Amino acid sequence: MQYDFMKHNPSTFTYVEKAESLQEVELKNSSKKIRAEQERELKSFRESLKTELKLLKQEIDLLPKAISVVLSQTERIVFV
């Protein structure tokens, strides 16, 4: 004999549906929070790279001209 779950306990099925729906909403919210945090971290990382590059260029400007030319050529190779 087969057990008819809905016939004997219909409220449990709606509870499960509600729990699944809640879990789905929580998953979406968590995903949004994680994505936002990753975007903030990526933006911060890119800004730090820009700052480091500016500092490097300032240091290159302080070096004698001959060394500066060699470093500029190296920079083009590295950052292209």
Buried (B, 14 or more C-beta within 10 A) or exposed (E): EEEEEEEEEEEEEEEEEEEEEEEEEEEEEEEEEEEEEEEEEEEEEEEEEEEEEEEEEEEBEEEEEEEBEEBEEEBEEEEE
